[in-house]
Amino acid sequence: IAAARQTFESIPHVVKSKHVSVWNAIMQVYGEHGMAMEGIRLYDAMRSEYRLTADHITVIVLLNACSHCGLLCDAQRIFHQNKH
């Protein structure tokens, strides 16, 4: 996890501000290791600080992480924020 986060942090701001796939990858890492809340914090930062819109992969990654950690309220919020 530490190596994945270090890699994520080393990615230039300009790349992170354009490519949601970079965010999806690190959120997936957190979700796979039972750290859904960290993934949700990144999701919130992605939306507020970088003004990126989640794609269908983002939603699936986060809903999966929430389901494994029992975070129903967070899952509902993410789902409703991304209904199209």
C-alpha positions in Angstrom: 0.0 0.0 0.0 2.8 2.4 0.9 4.5 1.9 -2.5 1.2 2.4 -4.3 0.6 5.7 -2.4 4.2 6.8 -3.0 3.7 6.2 -6.7 0.4 8.1 -6.7 2.0 11.0 -4.9 4.8 11.1 -7.4 2.4 11.6 -10.4 2.5 15.2 -11.5 -0.5 17.4 -10.6 -1.3 18.0 -14.3 -1.7 14.3 -14.9 -3.9 13.8 -11.8 -6.1 16.7 -12.9 -6.9 15.1 -16.3 -7.0 11.3 -15.8 -9.5 9.7 -13.5 -7.9 6.3 -14.1 -5.0 7.4 -11.9 -7.4 7.9 -9.1 -9.3 4.7 -9.8 -6.1 2.7 -9.4 -5.2 4.0 -6.0 -8.8 3.8 -4.8 -8.8 0.2 -5.9 -5.7 -0.5 -3.9 -7.2 0.9 -0.8 -10.5 -1.0 -1.4 -8.7 -4.3 -1.8 -7.0 -3.8 1.5 -10.0 -2.9 3.6 -9.2 0.8 3.6 -12.4 2.1 2.0 -12.4 5.3 4.0 -9.1 6.3 2.5 -10.4 5.6 -0.9 -13.5 7.7 -0.2 -11.3 10.6 1.0 -9.4 10.4 -2.3 -12.7 10.4 -4.2 -13.8 13.5 -2.3 -10.5 15.2 -3.0 -10.6 14.2 -6.7 -14.0 15.8 -7.0 -13.4 18.9 -4.9 -9.7 19.8 -5.4 -9.2 18.5 -8.9 -12.8 19.0 -10.2 -12.8 15.5 -11.9 -16.0 13.6 -12.5 -16.1 10.0 -11.5 -16.5 7.4 -14.3 -18.3 4.1 -14.1 -15.1 2.4 -12.9 -14.7 4.9 -10.0 -18.2 4.1 -8.9 -17.7 0.3 -9.1 -14.4 0.5 -7.2 -15.9 2.6 -4.4 -19.1 0.6 -4.1 -17.2 -2.6 -3.9 -14.9 -1.1 -1.2 -17.9 0.2 0.7 -19.6 -3.2 0.5 -16.6 -5.0 2.0 -16.3 -2.5 4.9 -20.0 -2.2 5.6 -20.2 1.5 4.7 -23.8 1.7 3.4 -24.3 5.4 3.9 -21.1 6.2 2.0 -22.1 3.8 -0.7 -25.5 5.5 -1.1 -23.9 9.0 -1.2 -21.4 7.9 -3.9 -24.2 6.2 -5.9 -26.5 9.2 -5.7 -23.7 11.7 -6.6 -23.0 9.7 -9.8 -26.5 8.9 -11.1 -26.7 10.1 -14.7 
